């Protein structure tokens, strides 16, 4: 079995990286967040123009007709650049609302938002303040909120300054409940969890690179700090965590794309590992950089704060351990193997 990305997928990665290097450089990201913007409209327009929202759409309707692995490639690059754009939430909403009137609107640039239960009375939803539609998983149902009608959610103060957040009441007027489709709700949870881990992977890999470079160039006691055993061990542990994130994330993305029976298990496994691993990577990066890593002058703090939001979006590691236990118990009770 070939675990490497294909030539087409690598080309997609390079094209995405070129666009993001230009439109989401550290200086550009800082300019956007310093200006108090909810997202980078120029970047979002460029992504729409490049056809990113059509990555899974049929060629007959102008899409690329690829799969969720290619979506994960794009999400990893977005996470690597800490890009302030609602791609993940919109591509997830698009998949959840395929076959509805919202599909064409989302492909053509409407903004989507998604969430999976974090409160009984209201949901804290990334990009809700700028979204046109929000899809919230409620048990085995999907609840669709048309945010173009009525008052839009207010942007809430948050640690992560690269993504806006807003509360959506569960009983918001005009919501449409898509009942009797538990498979569709489960699929959104799987996609949402995997999308978050793909962005987290990008951020963690960027911090690993930054930390290794800092260890090579920062001199203490007359030699680079990377020559010290304790720093070497930190960097080695970061690499193990990042590669674990990569393996579980892309396995989950492949499982979703292939409609594999174990997609839910793979998605929750990825979320469990990545949620814990990203936190360790950020902590180690901060330790190696020292106090400057959390100051506004250094980019590391942007990734550290994004990792905090990633850790609770679409379920924490604890929630997904519980989900895994339920999934595996059901298989055991049915007499099926869990390996």
C-alpha positions, 0 to 999 in steps of 0.5 A, a space after each residue: 500500500 502506498 502511503 505517500 500523496 500522489 503526484 496530483 495531490 502534491 501538485 495541489 499542495 504546492 499550488 495551495 502553498 504558493 497562494 497562501 505564501 502570497 495571501 497569508 504570509 505572517 505579515 498579512 495575517 498580522 495585518 488582518 487581525 491587527 485591523 480587527 477583521 473577522 477574516 481576510 476577504 482578499 484571501 477568501 476571494 482568491 480561494 473561491 477564484 481558484 475553485 477550492 470550494 469545488 474540490 469535491 464537486 462533480 466536474 459536470 458542475 465545474 468542480 474538481 471531483 476529488 475527495 476528502 484527502 484533497 480537502 485535507 491537503 488544503 486544510 493542512 496548508 491553511 493550518 500551516 499558514 494560520 490563515 484567517 479564512 472560513 474554508 473548513 467551516 464552509 466545505 463542511 457545511 457544503 457536504 452536509 447540505 449537498 442536494 439542498 438549495 444551499 449547495 450552489 450558494 456555498 460553492 459560489 462563495 456563501 460562508 458556512 458554519 458548523 458545530 457539534 454540541 457543546 451546550 444544550 441551549 446554544 452553540 459556540 460556532 466558529 465563523 458564525 458572525 460572518 456565516 450565511 448558514 450554520 449546520 449544527 449536529 443535535 443528536 442524530 439530526 442536523 439543524 440548519 440555521 439561515 443566518 441571513 434572516 434575523 440578527 447575526 450572531 455577535 463576534 465574541 472575544 476569543 484567545 484565537 484572533 485568527 478566527 471569529 466565534 459567535 453563539 447560536 441559540 438552539 431554538 433560534 427562530 426559523 431553524 430547519 431540522 433535518 431529522 431521521 438522517 443519523 448517517 448524515 449527522 455522523 458523517 458531519 462529525 467524522 468530517 468535522 473532527 478530521 478537518 480540525 485535525 488537518 488544520 492542527 497538523 499544519 500548525 503543529 508542523 509549522 511550529 516544529 520547523 520554527 522550533 528546529 530552526 530556532 534551536 540551530 540559530 539561538 546561541 547560549 553558552 557559546 553554542 547553539 541550544 540545539 546541541 543540548 541534549 534536553 533540547 534535542 529530546 524536545 524536538 525529537 518528541 515534537 517530530 514523533 507527535 507531528 508524524 502521529 498526527 499526520 498518519 491518523 489524520 490522513 488515514 481518517 481522510 482516506 477512510 471518509 473519501 473511501 466510505 470505509 466502514 471504520 471512518 468514524 473510528 478513524 476520525 475519532 482516533 485522529 481527533 484524540 491523538 491530534 488534540 493531545 499531540 498538538 498541545 504537547 507540540 505547542 508546549 515544547 515549542 514554547 519551551 524551546 523558544 523561551 518567553 518570546 514565544 508567547 509575545 505578540 512579536 513572535 508568530 508562535 503565539 498565533 499557532 498556540 492560540 489556534 491549537 487551543 480552539 482546535 482542541 475543543 472544536 468538534 469534540 475534545 479528546 475526552 469526548 472522542 475517547 467516549 465516542 470511540 468506546 461506544 463505537 468499539 463496544 457496539 462492534 464487540 457486542 455484535 461479535 465483530 473484531 475491533 482490530 
